[in-house]
Amino acid sequence: MPGLWQDAMDHAVTLARKAGEIVRDALQNDLKIMCKSSSVDLVTKTDQNVEQLIITSVKEKFPEHSFIGEESVAAGEPCVLTDNPTWIIDPVDGTTNFVHGYPFVAISIGFAVNKTLEFGVVYSCIEDKMYTARKGKGAFCNGQPLHVSDQKEINQSIIATEFGSNRDPEVVAKIFSSMRKILCLPVHGIRGVGSAAINMCLVASGCVEAYYEIGIHCWDMAAGAVIVSEAGGVLKDVEGGPLDLMSRRVVAANNEIIAERVIKEIEAFPAVRDDVP
Ligand code: LIP
């Protein structure tokens, strides 16, 4: 039912914009900061309020739909993707950035039906950039079409990644080892803006050739995945093979050549799947 999904997508854009205003306003006030899994895994009252706002509004308009939301899962809701139309929500992607006023913070809303992503909306609210993509209809930023870079040479590429929030020394060693190998290929540079969703939009925009990370969640990558693939890019698992939204690992690249070259250098480490209770 294409009309219905367009309706849902229009609503997602409206909600993302409204949420962005709340996030920008909150930056002027004292943030109520709390910790989740560790002292570097942060959440604020704003994350929780924005998620509630989005879910309440969607429930009113689309009462049959399901949700996977970062803060609802943190509060004990199940993280299960069924065939039902499902909104996959990160109310504040880049919470650490938000807490520090580092200006890359996004509202990320993905939407899947029969476990297939239908659209993605990422609003980088401090930059005021609205990234949107609908399956088969292209990707856009503030209405302008997006295309991935056509670079095929890894040594002329910028690769984005993040350190994540796992401080287990063995994991940290693997993260550094992968980065060192990629840096010494050599690549032009390694970057990371602190938000998976925005990193993926930068791949879609052609500014970086690839982004990879292990340890993120389905709500960090669902919307960005649609935006990357509609901009002509590819999505993969960090050990090759197709992207699995629940696996907590992703490679998003401009093309297969760059994706495979990056994958060769990544040292994978275990992360408990999102759909394991
Ligand atoms: C963040 C991701 C980022 C990752 C952080 C965190 P959050 O999401 O966007 O890529 O490195 O550890 O997962 O928690 O700000 O929504």
py3Dmol code that shows the C-alpha trace and the ligand (Angstrom):
import py3Dmol

protein = """\
ATOM      1  CA  MET A   1       0.000   0.000   0.000  1.00  0.00           C
ATOM      2  CA  PRO A   2       2.331   2.751  -1.216  1.00  0.00           C
ATOM      3  CA  GLY A   3      -0.065   5.607  -0.276  1.00  0.00           C
ATOM      4  CA  LEU A   4      -0.128   4.521   3.334  1.00  0.00           C
ATOM      5  CA  TRP A   5       3.656   4.378   3.652  1.00  0.00           C
ATOM      6  CA  GLN A   6       3.955   7.843   2.092  1.00  0.00           C
ATOM      7  CA  ASP A   7       1.571   9.060   4.740  1.00  0.00           C
ATOM      8  CA  ALA A   8       3.686   7.442   7.412  1.00  0.00           C
ATOM      9  CA  MET A   9       6.848   8.943   5.951  1.00  0.00           C
ATOM     10  CA  ASP A  10       5.331  12.442   5.845  1.00  0.00           C
ATOM     11  CA  HIS A  11       4.372  12.007   9.477  1.00  0.00           C
ATOM     12  CA  ALA A  12       7.903  10.847  10.352  1.00  0.00           C
ATOM     13  CA  VAL A  13       9.342  14.010   8.786  1.00  0.00           C
ATOM     14  CA  THR A  14       6.917  16.216  10.735  1.00  0.00           C
ATOM     15  CA  LEU A  15       7.747  14.431  13.990  1.00  0.00           C
ATOM     16  CA  ALA A  16      11.496  14.545  13.373  1.00  0.00           C
ATOM     17  CA  ARG A  17      11.293  18.307  12.835  1.00  0.00           C
ATOM     18  CA  LYS A  18       9.240  18.774  16.010  1.00  0.00           C
ATOM     19  CA  ALA A  19      11.677  16.567  17.951  1.00  0.00           C
ATOM     20  CA  GLY A  20      14.593  18.580  16.562  1.00  0.00           C
ATOM     21  CA  GLU A  21      13.093  21.771  18.002  1.00  0.00           C
ATOM     22  CA  ILE A  22      12.829  20.114  21.422  1.00  0.00           C
ATOM     23  CA  VAL A  23      16.448  18.953  21.229  1.00  0.00           C
ATOM     24  CA  ARG A  24      17.689  22.407  20.192  1.00  0.00           C
ATOM     25  CA  ASP A  25      15.682  24.064  22.994  1.00  0.00           C
ATOM     26  CA  ALA A  26      16.997  21.557  25.527  1.00  0.00           C
ATOM     27  CA  LEU A  27      20.557  22.560  24.660  1.00  0.00           C
ATOM     28  CA  GLN A  28      19.815  26.000  26.180  1.00  0.00           C
ATOM     29  CA  ASN A  29      18.804  24.440  29.510  1.00  0.00           C
ATOM     30  CA  ASP A  30      20.275  22.148  32.121  1.00  0.00           C
ATOM     31  CA  LEU A  31      20.215  18.586  30.786  1.00  0.00           C
ATOM     32  CA  LYS A  32      19.216  15.837  33.167  1.00  0.00           C
ATOM     33  CA  ILE A  33      21.912  13.251  32.363  1.00  0.00           C
ATOM     34  CA  MET A  34      21.723   9.599  33.421  1.00  0.00           C
ATOM     35  CA  CYS A  35      23.801   6.483  32.670  1.00  0.00           C
ATOM     36  CA  LYS A  36      22.522   3.266  31.084  1.00  0.00           C
ATOM     37  CA  SER A  37      24.822   0.227  30.649  1.00  0.00           C
ATOM     38  CA  SER A  38      27.923   2.109  31.867  1.00  0.00           C
ATOM     39  CA  SER A  39      29.238   5.553  32.791  1.00  0.00           C
ATOM     40  CA  VAL A  40      29.886   6.284  29.081  1.00  0.00           C
ATOM     41  CA  ASP A  41      26.470   5.103  27.833  1.00  0.00           C
ATOM     42  CA  LEU A  42      24.398   8.225  28.445  1.00  0.00           C
ATOM     43  CA  VAL A  43      20.729   9.091  28.291  1.00  0.00           C
ATOM     44  CA  THR A  44      18.895  12.322  29.083  1.00  0.00           C
ATOM     45  CA  LYS A  45      15.334  13.239  29.963  1.00  0.00           C
ATOM     46  CA  THR A  46      15.161  14.723  26.449  1.00  0.00           C
ATOM     47  CA  ASP A  47      15.875  11.306  24.836  1.00  0.00           C
ATOM     48  CA  GLN A  48      12.979   9.833  26.831  1.00  0.00           C
ATOM     49  CA  ASN A  49      10.572  12.743  26.222  1.00  0.00           C
ATOM     50  CA  VAL A  50      11.253  12.842  22.479  1.00  0.00           C
ATOM     51  CA  GLU A  51      10.701   9.097  22.131  1.00  0.00           C
ATOM     52  CA  GLN A  52       7.407   9.361  24.048  1.00  0.00           C
ATOM     53  CA  LEU A  53       6.286  12.239  21.841  1.00  0.00           C
ATOM     54  CA  ILE A  54       7.011  10.279  18.660  1.00  0.00           C
ATOM     55  CA  ILE A  55       5.433   7.028  19.836  1.00  0.00           C
ATOM     56  CA  THR A  56       2.303   8.718  21.244  1.00  0.00           C
ATOM     57  CA  SER A  57       1.727  10.620  18.036  1.00  0.00           C
ATOM     58  CA  VAL A  58       2.310   7.592  15.780  1.00  0.00           C
ATOM     59  CA  LYS A  59      -0.007   5.451  17.930  1.00  0.00           C
ATOM     60  CA  GLU A  60      -2.793   7.995  17.441  1.00  0.00           C
ATOM     61  CA  LYS A  61      -2.361   8.102  13.674  1.00  0.00           C
ATOM     62  CA  PHE A  62      -1.391   4.481  12.984  1.00  0.00           C
ATOM     63  CA  PRO A  63      -2.813   2.431  15.879  1.00  0.00           C
ATOM     64  CA  GLU A  64      -1.942  -0.911  14.250  1.00  0.00           C
ATOM     65  CA  HIS A  65       1.771  -0.194  13.923  1.00  0.00           C
ATOM     66  CA  SER A  66       4.566  -1.555  16.129  1.00  0.00           C
ATOM     67  CA  PHE A  67       7.625   0.166  17.611  1.00  0.00           C
ATOM     68  CA  ILE A  68      11.219  -0.468  18.501  1.00  0.00           C
ATOM     69  CA  GLY A  69      12.523   2.590  20.357  1.00  0.00           C
ATOM     70  CA  GLU A  70      15.919   2.976  22.018  1.00  0.00           C
ATOM     71  CA  GLU A  71      14.540   4.247  25.310  1.00  0.00           C
ATOM     72  CA  SER A  72      11.538   1.880  25.371  1.00  0.00           C
ATOM     73  CA  VAL A  73      13.917  -1.064  24.965  1.00  0.00           C
ATOM     74  CA  ALA A  74      16.123   0.392  27.726  1.00  0.00           C
ATOM     75  CA  ALA A  75      12.971   0.477  29.886  1.00  0.00           C
ATOM     76  CA  GLY A  76      12.316  -3.233  29.244  1.00  0.00           C
ATOM     77  CA  GLU A  77      10.192  -3.329  26.061  1.00  0.00           C
ATOM     78  CA  PRO A  78      11.098  -6.197  23.703  1.00  0.00           C
ATOM     79  CA  CYS A  79      13.303  -5.524  20.682  1.00  0.00           C
ATOM     80  CA  VAL A  80      11.675  -7.771  18.121  1.00  0.00           C
ATOM     81  CA  LEU A  81      11.162  -7.046  14.451  1.00  0.00           C
ATOM     82  CA  THR A  82       8.007  -8.746  13.183  1.00  0.00           C
ATOM     83  CA  ASP A  83       6.285  -8.509   9.787  1.00  0.00           C
ATOM     84  CA  ASN A  84       3.986  -5.803  11.174  1.00  0.00           C
ATOM     85  CA  PRO A  85       4.705  -2.212  10.048  1.00  0.00           C
ATOM     86  CA  THR A  86       7.339  -1.155  12.585  1.00  0.00           C
ATOM     87  CA  TRP A  87       8.807   2.223  13.474  1.00  0.00           C
ATOM     88  CA  ILE A  88      12.448   1.932  14.568  1.00  0.00           C
ATOM     89  CA  ILE A  89      13.274   5.056  16.544  1.00  0.00           C
ATOM     90  CA  ASP A  90      16.378   6.663  17.970  1.00  0.00           C
ATOM     91  CA  PRO A  91      15.042   9.869  19.554  1.00  0.00           C
ATOM     92  CA  VAL A  92      18.524  11.368  20.021  1.00  0.00           C
ATOM     93  CA  ASP A  93      21.300   9.689  18.047  1.00  0.00           C
ATOM     94  CA  GLY A  94      24.541  11.136  19.322  1.00  0.00           C
ATOM     95  CA  THR A  95      23.480  11.508  22.956  1.00  0.00           C
ATOM     96  CA  THR A  96      27.082  12.046  24.088  1.00  0.00           C
ATOM     97  CA  ASN A  97      27.387  14.842  21.530  1.00  0.00           C
ATOM     98  CA  PHE A  98      24.107  16.289  22.782  1.00  0.00           C
ATOM     99  CA  VAL A  99      25.311  16.256  26.396  1.00  0.00           C
ATOM    100  CA  HIS A 100      28.496  18.094  25.408  1.00  0.00           C
ATOM    101  CA  GLY A 101      26.934  20.468  22.874  1.00  0.00           C
ATOM    102  CA  TYR A 102      29.022  18.834  20.104  1.00  0.00           C
ATOM    103  CA  PRO A 103      26.938  19.797  17.116  1.00  0.00           C
ATOM    104  CA  PHE A 104      26.044  16.455  15.504  1.00  0.00           C
ATOM    105  CA  VAL A 105      22.787  15.157  16.938  1.00  0.00           C
ATOM    106  CA  ALA A 106      20.046  13.431  14.980  1.00  0.00           C
ATOM    107  CA  ILE A 107      16.534  12.134  15.287  1.00  0.00           C
ATOM    108  CA  SER A 108      16.495   8.832  13.422  1.00  0.00           C
ATOM    109  CA  ILE A 109      13.273   7.127  12.299  1.00  0.00           C
ATOM    110  CA  GLY A 110      13.305   3.977  10.188  1.00  0.00           C
ATOM    111  CA  PHE A 111      10.192   2.110   9.070  1.00  0.00           C
ATOM    112  CA  ALA A 112      10.023  -1.565   8.118  1.00  0.00           C
ATOM    113  CA  VAL A 113       7.232  -3.758   6.764  1.00  0.00           C
ATOM    114  CA  ASN A 114       7.649  -7.542   6.483  1.00  0.00           C
ATOM    115  CA  LYS A 115      11.134  -6.929   7.919  1.00  0.00           C
ATOM    116  CA  THR A 116      12.054  -4.829   4.863  1.00  0.00           C
ATOM    117  CA  LEU A 117      12.992  -1.187   5.383  1.00  0.00           C
ATOM    118  CA  GLU A 118      10.548   1.064   3.514  1.00  0.00           C
ATOM    119  CA  PHE A 119      11.769   4.542   4.454  1.00  0.00           C
ATOM    120  CA  GLY A 120      14.277   6.382   6.598  1.00  0.00           C
ATOM    121  CA  VAL A 121      14.287   9.885   8.064  1.00  0.00           C
ATOM    122  CA  VAL A 122      17.364  11.335   9.769  1.00  0.00           C
ATOM    123  CA  TYR A 123      17.115  14.917  10.994  1.00  0.00           C
ATOM    124  CA  SER A 124      20.513  16.353  11.916  1.00  0.00           C
ATOM    125  CA  CYS A 125      18.817  18.984  13.994  1.00  0.00           C
ATOM    126  CA  ILE A 126      21.665  21.321  14.904  1.00  0.00           C
ATOM    127  CA  GLU A 127      22.816  21.522  11.274  1.00  0.00           C
ATOM    128  CA  ASP A 128      19.123  21.663  10.242  1.00  0.00           C
ATOM    129  CA  LYS A 129      19.628  18.936   7.629  1.00  0.00           C
ATOM    130  CA  MET A 130      16.647  16.698   6.915  1.00  0.00           C
ATOM    131  CA  TYR A 131      17.766  13.473   5.221  1.00  0.00           C
ATOM    132  CA  THR A 132      14.974  11.355   3.746  1.00  0.00           C
ATOM    133  CA  ALA A 133      14.747   8.236   1.601  1.00  0.00           C
ATOM    134  CA  ARG A 134      11.954   5.970   0.519  1.00  0.00           C
ATOM    135  CA  LYS A 135      12.575   2.542  -1.003  1.00  0.00           C
ATOM    136  CA  GLY A 136      12.869   2.894  -4.777  1.00  0.00           C
ATOM    137  CA  LYS A 137      12.449   6.685  -4.732  1.00  0.00           C
ATOM    138  CA  GLY A 138      15.961   8.006  -4.030  1.00  0.00           C
ATOM    139  CA  ALA A 139      17.598   9.795  -1.129  1.00  0.00           C
ATOM    140  CA  PHE A 140      17.499  13.515  -0.358  1.00  0.00           C
ATOM    141  CA  CYS A 141      18.900  16.134   1.985  1.00  0.00           C
ATOM    142  CA  ASN A 142      16.639  19.156   2.437  1.00  0.00           C
ATOM    143  CA  GLY A 143      14.961  18.091  -0.821  1.00  0.00           C
ATOM    144  CA  GLN A 144      18.193  17.852  -2.848  1.00  0.00           C
ATOM    145  CA  PRO A 145      19.086  14.431  -4.320  1.00  0.00           C
ATOM    146  CA  LEU A 146      21.980  12.555  -2.696  1.00  0.00           C
ATOM    147  CA  HIS A 147      24.557  10.359  -4.414  1.00  0.00           C
ATOM    148  CA  VAL A 148      27.394   8.347  -2.947  1.00  0.00           C
ATOM    149  CA  SER A 149      30.962   9.041  -4.044  1.00  0.00           C
ATOM    150  CA  ASP A 150      32.148   7.217  -7.192  1.00  0.00           C
ATOM    151  CA  GLN A 151      35.606   6.624  -5.700  1.00  0.00           C
ATOM    152  CA  LYS A 152      36.932   3.073  -6.206  1.00  0.00           C
ATOM    153  CA  GLU A 153      40.424   3.558  -4.756  1.00  0.00           C
ATOM    154  CA  ILE A 154      40.656   2.909  -1.038  1.00  0.00           C
ATOM    155  CA  ASN A 155      43.774   5.080  -0.784  1.00  0.00           C
ATOM    156  CA  GLN A 156      41.793   8.077  -2.025  1.00  0.00           C
ATOM    157  CA  SER A 157      38.991   7.517   0.463  1.00  0.00           C
ATOM    158  CA  ILE A 158      37.833   8.798   3.839  1.00  0.00           C
ATOM    159  CA  ILE A 159      36.484   6.104   6.160  1.00  0.00           C
ATOM    160  CA  ALA A 160      34.193   6.925   9.077  1.00  0.00           C
ATOM    161  CA  THR A 161      33.960   4.910  12.264  1.00  0.00           C
ATOM    162  CA  GLU A 162      33.423   5.388  16.013  1.00  0.00           C
ATOM    163  CA  PHE A 163      34.971   4.190  19.266  1.00  0.00           C
ATOM    164  CA  GLY A 164      31.521   3.276  20.637  1.00  0.00           C
ATOM    165  CA  SER A 165      30.751   2.880  24.323  1.00  0.00           C
ATOM    166  CA  ASN A 166      32.407  -0.482  25.096  1.00  0.00           C
ATOM    167  CA  ARG A 167      35.556   0.051  27.226  1.00  0.00           C
ATOM    168  CA  ASP A 168      36.489  -3.627  27.579  1.00  0.00           C
ATOM    169  CA  PRO A 169      40.284  -3.528  26.938  1.00  0.00           C
ATOM    170  CA  GLU A 170      40.117  -6.417  24.434  1.00  0.00           C
ATOM    171  CA  VAL A 171      37.393  -4.665  22.460  1.00  0.00           C
ATOM    172  CA  VAL A 172      39.261  -1.344  22.558  1.00  0.00           C
ATOM    173  CA  ALA A 173      42.404  -3.118  21.280  1.00  0.00           C
ATOM    174  CA  LYS A 174      40.443  -4.553  18.335  1.00  0.00           C
ATOM    175  CA  ILE A 175      38.895  -1.179  17.525  1.00  0.00           C
ATOM    176  CA  PHE A 176      42.342   0.446  17.443  1.00  0.00           C
ATOM    177  CA  SER A 177      43.828  -2.429  15.475  1.00  0.00           C
ATOM    178  CA  SER A 178      41.167  -2.146  12.743  1.00  0.00           C
ATOM    179  CA  MET A 179      41.618   1.620  12.605  1.00  0.00           C
ATOM    180  CA  ARG A 180      45.420   1.333  12.435  1.00  0.00           C
ATOM    181  CA  LYS A 181      45.199  -1.140   9.547  1.00  0.00           C
ATOM    182  CA  ILE A 182      42.739   1.022   7.647  1.00  0.00           C
ATOM    183  CA  LEU A 183      44.730   4.205   8.300  1.00  0.00           C
ATOM    184  CA  CYS A 184      47.918   2.560   6.994  1.00  0.00           C
ATOM    185  CA  LEU A 185      46.414   1.281   3.736  1.00  0.00           C
ATOM    186  CA  PRO A 186      46.754   4.327   3.567  1.00  0.00           C
ATOM    187  CA  VAL A 187      43.433   6.155   3.376  1.00  0.00           C
ATOM    188  CA  HIS A 188      43.067   9.920   3.117  1.00  0.00           C
ATOM    189  CA  GLY A 189      41.632  10.001   6.612  1.00  0.00           C
ATOM    190  CA  ILE A 190      39.465   8.472   9.304  1.00  0.00           C
ATOM    191  CA  ARG A 191      36.536  10.484  10.619  1.00  0.00           C
ATOM    192  CA  GLY A 192      33.513  10.044  12.848  1.00  0.00           C
ATOM    193  CA  VAL A 193      30.935  12.591  13.993  1.00  0.00           C
ATOM    194  CA  GLY A 194      29.623  10.632  17.002  1.00  0.00           C
ATOM    195  CA  SER A 195      26.291   9.662  15.461  1.00  0.00           C
ATOM    196  CA  ALA A 196      25.851   6.475  13.442  1.00  0.00           C
ATOM    197  CA  ALA A 197      22.873   7.962  11.611  1.00  0.00           C
ATOM    198  CA  ILE A 198      24.784  11.079  10.526  1.00  0.00           C
ATOM    199  CA  ASN A 199      27.874   9.037   9.582  1.00  0.00           C
ATOM    200  CA  MET A 200      25.620   7.000   7.274  1.00  0.00           C
ATOM    201  CA  CYS A 201      24.136  10.180   5.798  1.00  0.00           C
ATOM    202  CA  LEU A 202      27.692  11.375   5.090  1.00  0.00           C
ATOM    203  CA  VAL A 203      28.279   8.178   3.093  1.00  0.00           C
ATOM    204  CA  ALA A 204      25.023   8.884   1.218  1.00  0.00           C
ATOM    205  CA  SER A 205      26.181  12.464   0.590  1.00  0.00           C
ATOM    206  CA  GLY A 206      29.490  11.340  -0.945  1.00  0.00           C
ATOM    207  CA  CYS A 207      31.715  13.054   1.678  1.00  0.00           C
ATOM    208  CA  VAL A 208      33.050   9.795   3.086  1.00  0.00           C
ATOM    209  CA  GLU A 209      33.370   6.543   1.174  1.00  0.00           C
ATOM    210  CA  ALA A 210      32.470   4.157   3.985  1.00  0.00           C
ATOM    211  CA  TYR A 211      31.355   3.917   7.605  1.00  0.00           C
ATOM    212  CA  TYR A 212      31.644   0.847   9.790  1.00  0.00           C
ATOM    213  CA  GLU A 213      30.930   0.132  13.431  1.00  0.00           C
ATOM    214  CA  ILE A 214      30.352  -2.803  15.774  1.00  0.00           C
ATOM    215  CA  GLY A 215      28.210  -2.335  18.895  1.00  0.00           C
ATOM    216  CA  ILE A 216      25.542   0.009  17.576  1.00  0.00           C
ATOM    217  CA  HIS A 217      21.842  -0.917  17.575  1.00  0.00           C
ATOM    218  CA  CYS A 218      19.051  -1.314  15.029  1.00  0.00           C
ATOM    219  CA  TRP A 219      17.679   2.158  15.899  1.00  0.00           C
ATOM    220  CA  ASP A 220      21.078   3.748  15.141  1.00  0.00           C
ATOM    221  CA  MET A 221      21.209   2.307  11.615  1.00  0.00           C
ATOM    222  CA  ALA A 222      17.683   1.544  10.314  1.00  0.00           C
ATOM    223  CA  ALA A 223      16.922   4.965   8.817  1.00  0.00           C
ATOM    224  CA  GLY A 224      20.498   5.528   7.638  1.00  0.00           C
ATOM    225  CA  ALA A 225      20.493   2.169   5.847  1.00  0.00           C
ATOM    226  CA  VAL A 226      17.625   3.238   3.563  1.00  0.00           C
ATOM    227  CA  ILE A 227      19.301   6.588   2.924  1.00  0.00           C
ATOM    228  CA  VAL A 228      22.625   4.938   1.962  1.00  0.00           C
ATOM    229  CA  SER A 229      21.082   2.357  -0.338  1.00  0.00           C
ATOM    230  CA  GLU A 230      18.794   4.916  -2.026  1.00  0.00           C
ATOM    231  CA  ALA A 231      21.842   7.139  -2.626  1.00  0.00           C
ATOM    232  CA  GLY A 232      23.409   4.230  -4.531  1.00  0.00           C
ATOM    233  CA  GLY A 233      25.515   2.729  -1.736  1.00  0.00           C
ATOM    234  CA  VAL A 234      25.835  -0.768  -0.315  1.00  0.00           C
ATOM    235  CA  LEU A 235      25.210  -2.211   3.150  1.00  0.00           C
ATOM    236  CA  LYS A 236      27.019  -5.194   4.519  1.00  0.00           C
ATOM    237  CA  ASP A 237      27.956  -7.079   7.620  1.00  0.00           C
ATOM    238  CA  VAL A 238      31.497  -6.408   8.957  1.00  0.00           C
ATOM    239  CA  GLU A 239      32.499  -9.966   8.001  1.00  0.00           C
ATOM    240  CA  GLY A 240      30.873  -9.733   4.538  1.00  0.00           C
ATOM    241  CA  GLY A 241      27.394 -10.980   3.680  1.00  0.00           C
ATOM    242  CA  PRO A 242      24.208  -8.972   3.907  1.00  0.00           C
ATOM    243  CA  LEU A 243      23.437  -6.439   6.627  1.00  0.00           C
ATOM    244  CA  ASP A 244      21.490  -7.933   9.523  1.00  0.00           C
ATOM    245  CA  LEU A 245      19.655  -5.107  11.281  1.00  0.00           C
ATOM    246  CA  MET A 246      19.687  -6.931  14.623  1.00  0.00           C
ATOM    247  CA  SER A 247      23.374  -7.907  14.551  1.00  0.00           C
ATOM    248  CA  ARG A 248      24.713  -4.610  15.989  1.00  0.00           C
ATOM    249  CA  ARG A 249      27.274  -4.329  13.178  1.00  0.00           C
ATOM    250  CA  VAL A 250      27.310  -2.468   9.900  1.00  0.00           C
ATOM    251  CA  VAL A 251      29.407  -1.483   6.924  1.00  0.00           C
ATOM    252  CA  ALA A 252      27.852   1.218   4.741  1.00  0.00           C
ATOM    253  CA  ALA A 253      29.884   2.066   1.658  1.00  0.00           C
ATOM    254  CA  ASN A 254      29.704   3.843  -1.662  1.00  0.00           C
ATOM    255  CA  ASN A 255      30.329   0.605  -3.587  1.00  0.00           C
ATOM    256  CA  GLU A 256      31.249  -3.103  -3.253  1.00  0.00           C
ATOM    257  CA  ILE A 257      34.960  -2.487  -3.938  1.00  0.00           C
ATOM    258  CA  ILE A 258      35.406  -0.072  -1.026  1.00  0.00           C
ATOM    259  CA  ALA A 259      33.128  -2.144   1.230  1.00  0.00           C
ATOM    260  CA  GLU A 260      35.139  -5.345   0.649  1.00  0.00           C
ATOM    261  CA  ARG A 261      38.461  -3.545   1.095  1.00  0.00           C
ATOM    262  CA  VAL A 262      37.349  -2.111   4.456  1.00  0.00           C
ATOM    263  CA  ILE A 263      35.875  -5.454   5.565  1.00  0.00           C
ATOM    264  CA  LYS A 264      39.276  -7.114   4.976  1.00  0.00           C
ATOM    265  CA  GLU A 265      40.817  -4.892   7.664  1.00  0.00           C
ATOM    266  CA  ILE A 266      38.077  -5.019  10.325  1.00  0.00           C
ATOM    267  CA  GLU A 267      38.752  -7.138  13.391  1.00  0.00           C
ATOM    268  CA  ALA A 268      35.310  -8.238  14.467  1.00  0.00           C
ATOM    269  CA  PHE A 269      34.378  -8.711  18.118  1.00  0.00           C
ATOM    270  CA  PRO A 270      31.212 -10.144  19.650  1.00  0.00           C
ATOM    271  CA  ALA A 271      28.194  -7.956  20.468  1.00  0.00           C
ATOM    272  CA  VAL A 272      24.974  -9.424  21.888  1.00  0.00           C
ATOM    273  CA  ARG A 273      22.304  -9.195  19.195  1.00  0.00           C
ATOM    274  CA  ASP A 274      19.483  -6.699  19.656  1.00  0.00           C
ATOM    275  CA  ASP A 275      16.838  -9.427  19.424  1.00  0.00           C
ATOM    276  CA  VAL A 276      18.348 -11.557  22.208  1.00  0.00           C
ATOM    277  CA  PRO A 277      16.281 -10.785  25.332  1.00  0.00           C
TER     278      PRO A 277
END
"""
ligand_1 = """\
16
LIP
C 25.488 6.280 19.422
C 25.857 5.892 18.002
C 27.355 5.936 17.811
C 28.037 5.017 18.774
C 27.671 5.386 20.207
C 26.164 5.355 20.389
P 23.246 6.943 20.740
O 24.082 6.187 19.563
O 25.253 6.765 17.114
O 27.684 5.529 16.494
O 29.430 5.070 18.609
O 28.260 4.481 21.091
O 25.668 4.040 20.205
O 23.443 6.131 21.974
O 23.762 8.316 20.879
O 21.828 6.873 20.269
"""
view = py3Dmol.view(width=600, height=400)
view.addModel(protein, "pdb")
view.setStyle({"model": 0}, {"cartoon": {"style": "trace"}})
view.addModel(ligand_1, "xyz")
view.setStyle({"model": 1}, {"stick": {}})
view.zoomTo()
view.show()
